[in-house]
Amino acid sequence: MTTGGQTLTSILDARSMPSDRLLFGLSNEQLRQALQGFGLLGYRIRQLETALYRQKLADIREVTTWPKELRERVLAAGFALGLPEIVEIFRSVDGTERYLIAGRDGQTVETVWMPEGDGVDEGNSELDNSTAQAPESKAWSRATICVSSQIGCAVNCQFCLTAKLGIIRNLTAGEIAGQVAAVLKRHGAEPGRDRINLVFMGMGEPFLNYEAFMDAVRLLAGPMEIPESRMTVSTSGIVPGILRFAQEKVRPRLAISLNAPYDAIREGIMPITRKWSIAEVIEAVRQVPLRQKERVTFEYVLLGGLNDQPEHADEVVKLVRRAQFPAKVNLIAWNPGPDVPFTMPQADDVARFQERLREQGVPAFVRRPRGRDIYAACGQLKRTAGAQ
Ligand code: SF4
């Protein structure tokens, strides 16, 4: 019997394993250390990496590049591949899918798949509890996966449903990269052949789980072969994290969740600003050496009547000019959620805001809301078992 592509035995095996026996998430060097008792040569470790990160196998018994006797010895020692498992799927009318993916302790994390391009199924929104079936056919030409870095979040942005959970725990590197592996496997997607973008904009603040997040980036850019230029990490403005990020050799593109042009408004909706002002965040971003043609993105959630007026747009223009690095602004019309005391911006205000930025030479884009009906849109991830 299979569940979401994994054998039931392998899932039960993985769940009963101590986490130091789960191999998914380990680097080449860590795999070598974990399995040092088996006297494996380098090529055996590379075969295992291929099985974990390219083939995304779920069961050691499926690693057929290894002799049967070796597979049995490693299995008998209590090791498991530990590919994360999708346990629930919500499908939107717009083709977006939101997943609950089981962590190592049974907690679930949320991940979103956003197919773009032609031929996306525009059928009815449905809750699909049977993870046994993969999508029937490939109906996308490119796709973006929105990845979580923590369960819950400590940052407490007032417009965000995830904030209501508080911080539950950090995800491991394997749990972060594993979300991508599980979703790619479900869709039969292959980086290199398919155009896959990653945005670290799901649950959590990546720069408050810095080590695991960057370890995951190295796995994704390394053995999982997703170019770093196709990854974007969004931070609420954790200055020490941005300064560390500036030193990284392999790093995604950077997005700053701005949401207000000055500290007074930002403090009200993003209390983190009391710790690091907008000016301090901008100064830290200046330390990041940008690649050719790279721009920093300012994410700007438009909240009706609060930060969406022409005078706010003019202040954003001034801020971008003062920043003195190549930048663009992504506008996001706020996605409503229960018990969140804001209103959606008027469509006219959104259009006028964008126009005002563009007129003054600031590239500005309005992000198409994806999966609102399944609570998959920005700021809506709350580990929900349904739309609550
Ligand atoms: S918007 Fe991001 S940083 Fe802010 S509370 Fe939500 S998940 Fe955390």
Residues whose N, C-alpha, C, O or C-beta is under 5 A from the ligand:
A	BS01	SF4	C153 V155 N156 C157 C160 T162 A163 G202 M203 G204 E205 S236
